[in-house]
Each structure stands twice: as C-alpha cells, then as structure tokens.
Amino acid sequence: MPIDRRDPAGRTQSRGRCHLYVLPVVVEDLLKLGFSRDPLARLQQLHPRWYEQFDLDRAFTVETESVPDARRLELRFRRDLDAYNAPRPLTMREDAGGAREWYRGAYDVLEAASRDLEGEGYTRHAPLRPWLQAALQARAELLFDWTSALGVEDLETPRPGGFGATSAQTAVRDALGAFDALDIDLAPWLPEVVLRWHRASR
C-alpha cells in the first residue's frame, strides 16, 4: 500500500524510537545494514516484494531510544566491516537510497555484536518476522479504502501476474502478498471483490 518513500530515519526529527537493522538477502550471503525509525517502510522501499527478497527469519533489529543512538551504533558496526563491503544487488531499488552498507559474509559478525548490545540494555528483535507481522497488522485497516479506490474495472482482467497487468494491479499484488507471507488474514480488511480477485490471482 502507499507509503512515504522518505525514510523516517532521514528526517530532521531525532526523537523517538529507532532501529539499527540487519537484513539478510534470501539465498545469497549478502545483507543490508542501516537504521530507520520504521523498518517495515524501509523494507518496502528497498524492494516491492521485500518479503521474498529478504530472509525475515534471520533479519533482526536493535531498538534504540533515538535516531542519533542508532546512527552511532551503525557507525560502530561499519568500522569493522570494510573487508565485507559489497555492491548493492541489482534487484534492489536504485532510488531507495540503499546503495551503501551492503556486506557479504558479515552476518555472523553482526549477529554476535547485536547480542552484545543486549547486555548493554538494548532491545533486540530477532527474528524480525514477529515484529514485522505486528507492524503490518496495525496497517491493515488502510487496505479497504486503498483497494476500493482502484475501481472494479481494474480487477477484471488481466490477472495481476500477467504481462498485461496495470501498475495499480502490480502494486496491489505486491502489497497483499506481504500479508500472505506473514500469515495475516486479509478477509476482514478487503472489499469482497478485491478479496476474490486476490485469491484467484495467487
């Protein structure tokens, strides 16, 4: 569903909770390190089908009190990772501002360092899947109005997986796929016509 493409971590406000995140890519020994006040929005920025591209059972965040605190931890981690630096995968959005802080072979180093942070009083969300499930569930109430605005004619044909899919169909397919991937029942949140379309096109 539509999100603010400006990552909250990049805003001037520094108050409020923030997350240092480690997002391993599925299959490859590659990960993204960074910080964000909204890790779900950050994942959506990096790839429209983020739930297929990243290993949510190995991904984790370290929750901090503020953006500066998360930034400080990121810099602390990065100092030891120069030898692991890798280019951004071509599958990731170039306009997401995620060209830097990709690392290959660094997961065990970061995982151990994040456990040490627990001893310093930080909260660690590992694996990240339950946190993401709760965050996505909290936004489910937005689905009805968003999908209703499409118009029934956009839900007739073609199916969203086809080459002739409209941009609106593709956006809805990708957004609803996240709810399926995280085992969130869509029935209470969608108009009946959209729910039928979604089930038929999976």
C-alpha positions as CSV (number, residue, x, y, z in Angstrom):
1,M,0.0,0.0,0.0
2,P,1.2,3.6,-0.4
3,I,3.9,4.6,2.0
4,D,6.0,7.7,2.5
5,R,9.1,6.9,0.4
6,R,11.1,9.3,2.5
7,D,12.6,7.0,5.2
8,P,11.8,8.4,8.6
9,A,15.5,7.9,9.6
10,G,16.4,10.6,7.1
11,R,14.2,13.3,8.6
12,T,15.4,16.0,10.9
13,Q,13.4,14.7,13.9
14,S,15.7,12.7,16.1
15,R,13.4,12.0,18.9
16,G,11.6,8.7,19.3
17,R,12.5,5.1,18.9
18,C,14.7,4.0,16.0
19,H,16.1,0.7,14.8
20,L,19.5,-0.5,13.7
21,Y,18.6,-3.1,11.1
22,V,20.4,-6.1,9.6
23,L,18.5,-7.5,6.6
24,P,20.0,-10.7,5.0
25,V,19.1,-11.4,1.4
26,V,17.5,-14.8,0.6
27,V,19.9,-17.4,-0.8
28,E,23.0,-15.1,-1.1
29,D,25.3,-14.4,1.9
30,L,24.6,-10.7,1.5
31,L,22.9,-8.2,3.8
32,K,21.9,-4.6,4.2
33,L,22.9,-2.7,7.4
34,G,21.3,0.6,8.3
35,F,19.0,2.4,10.6
36,S,15.3,3.5,10.4
37,R,12.5,4.6,12.6
38,D,10.3,2.3,10.5
39,P,12.0,-0.9,9.4
40,L,8.8,-2.1,7.6
41,A,8.7,1.1,5.4
42,R,12.5,0.7,4.8
43,L,12.0,-2.9,3.5
44,Q,9.2,-1.6,1.2
45,Q,11.5,1.0,-0.1
46,L,14.2,-1.5,-1.0
47,H,12.0,-3.9,-2.9
48,P,8.3,-4.1,-3.7
49,R,8.3,-7.8,-2.8
50,W,10.6,-7.4,0.2
51,Y,9.1,-10.5,1.9
52,E,10.5,-12.7,-0.8
53,Q,13.9,-10.9,-1.2
54,F,14.9,-10.8,2.5
55,D,15.2,-13.7,5.0
56,L,12.8,-12.5,7.6
57,D,13.7,-15.4,10.0
58,R,17.4,-14.2,10.1
59,A,16.8,-10.5,9.9
60,F,16.9,-8.5,13.1
61,T,16.9,-5.0,14.5
62,V,18.3,-3.4,17.6
63,E,15.9,-0.9,19.0
64,T,17.3,2.4,20.3
65,E,16.0,5.5,22.1
66,S,16.7,7.9,19.2
67,V,18.0,8.3,15.7
68,P,21.4,9.6,16.8
69,D,21.8,6.5,19.0
70,A,21.0,4.2,16.1
71,R,23.3,6.2,13.8
72,R,26.1,5.8,16.4
73,L,25.7,2.1,16.5
74,E,25.7,1.8,12.7
75,L,29.0,3.7,12.5
76,R,30.4,1.5,15.3
77,F,29.5,-1.6,13.3
78,R,30.6,-0.3,10.0
79,R,34.2,0.4,11.3
80,D,34.8,-3.4,11.5
81,L,33.1,-4.3,8.2
82,D,35.3,-2.7,5.5
83,A,36.6,-6.0,4.3
84,Y,33.0,-7.3,3.8
85,N,31.7,-4.4,1.8
86,A,29.8,-5.4,-1.4
87,P,27.8,-3.6,-4.2
88,R,24.1,-3.2,-4.0
89,P,22.2,-6.1,-5.6
90,L,20.7,-5.0,-9.0
91,T,17.3,-6.3,-7.8
92,M,17.1,-3.6,-5.2
93,R,15.6,-0.2,-6.0
94,E,18.2,2.2,-7.0
95,D,16.1,5.2,-5.9
96,A,15.7,3.8,-2.4
97,G,18.9,5.4,-1.2
98,G,20.3,1.9,-0.4
99,A,23.4,1.8,-2.5
100,R,25.7,1.7,0.5
101,E,26.1,-0.5,3.6
102,W,25.7,-3.8,1.7
103,Y,28.0,-6.5,3.1
104,R,28.9,-10.1,2.1
105,G,29.8,-12.7,4.7
106,A,29.2,-10.4,7.6
107,Y,26.1,-11.9,9.2
108,D,27.8,-13.9,12.0
109,V,29.9,-10.8,13.0
110,L,26.8,-8.6,13.2
111,E,24.7,-11.2,14.9
112,A,27.3,-11.6,17.6
113,A,27.7,-7.9,18.0
114,S,23.9,-7.4,18.3
115,R,23.8,-10.0,21.1
116,D,26.5,-8.0,23.0
117,L,24.2,-4.9,22.7
118,E,21.5,-6.8,24.6
119,G,23.9,-6.9,27.5
120,E,24.1,-3.1,27.3
121,G,20.4,-2.8,27.7
122,Y,19.2,-2.6,24.1
123,T,16.1,-4.5,22.9
124,R,16.8,-6.9,20.1
125,H,14.1,-8.0,17.7
126,A,15.3,-11.4,16.4
127,P,14.0,-12.9,14.3
128,L,12.3,-9.8,12.8
129,R,9.3,-11.7,11.4
130,P,7.0,-11.2,14.5
131,W,7.8,-7.5,14.7
132,L,7.0,-7.1,11.0
133,Q,3.8,-9.1,11.4
134,A,2.6,-6.8,14.2
135,A,3.6,-3.7,12.2
136,L,1.8,-4.9,9.1
137,Q,-1.3,-6.0,11.0
138,A,-1.5,-2.5,12.5
139,R,-1.7,-1.0,9.0
140,A,-4.3,-3.5,7.7
141,E,-7.2,-1.1,8.3
142,L,-5.8,1.1,5.5
143,L,-6.4,-1.6,2.9
144,F,-10.1,-1.2,2.4
145,D,-10.0,2.4,1.3
146,W,-6.9,2.0,-0.7
147,T,-8.0,-1.0,-2.7
148,S,-11.6,0.4,-3.1
149,A,-10.1,3.4,-4.8
150,L,-8.9,1.2,-7.7
151,G,-12.3,0.8,-9.3
152,V,-13.8,-2.6,-10.2
153,E,-12.7,-2.3,-13.8
154,D,-9.1,-2.7,-12.7
155,L,-9.9,-6.0,-11.1
156,E,-11.5,-7.8,-14.0
157,T,-8.7,-8.7,-16.4
158,P,-5.8,-9.3,-16.8
159,R,-4.7,-11.3,-13.8
160,P,-2.0,-9.4,-11.8
161,G,0.7,-11.9,-12.6
162,G,0.3,-11.5,-16.3
163,F,2.5,-9.3,-18.6
164,G,-0.5,-7.0,-19.2
165,A,-1.0,-6.1,-15.6
166,T,-1.6,-2.5,-14.8
167,S,0.7,-0.6,-12.4
168,A,-2.2,-0.5,-9.9
169,Q,-2.7,-4.3,-10.1
170,T,1.0,-4.9,-9.6
171,A,1.1,-2.6,-6.6
172,V,-1.9,-4.3,-5.0
173,R,-0.5,-7.8,-5.8
174,D,2.8,-6.9,-4.1
175,A,1.2,-5.2,-1.1
176,L,-1.3,-8.0,-0.4
177,G,1.5,-10.6,-0.9
178,A,3.1,-9.3,2.2
179,F,0.1,-10.1,4.3
180,D,0.0,-13.7,2.8
181,A,3.7,-14.1,3.5
182,L,3.3,-13.0,7.1
183,D,0.2,-15.2,7.7
184,I,-2.3,-12.3,8.2
185,D,-5.9,-13.0,7.2
186,L,-7.0,-10.5,4.6
187,A,-10.7,-11.3,4.7
188,P,-11.6,-8.7,7.4
189,W,-9.8,-5.9,5.6
190,L,-10.7,-6.1,1.9
191,P,-13.8,-5.4,-0.1
192,E,-15.3,-8.7,-1.3
193,V,-14.5,-8.1,-5.0
194,V,-10.8,-7.4,-4.1
195,L,-10.5,-10.4,-1.9
196,R,-11.9,-12.7,-4.7
197,W,-9.5,-11.1,-7.2
198,H,-6.6,-11.6,-4.9
199,R,-7.4,-15.3,-4.2
200,A,-8.0,-16.0,-7.9
201,S,-4.7,-14.5,-8.9
202,R,-2.3,-16.1,-6.4
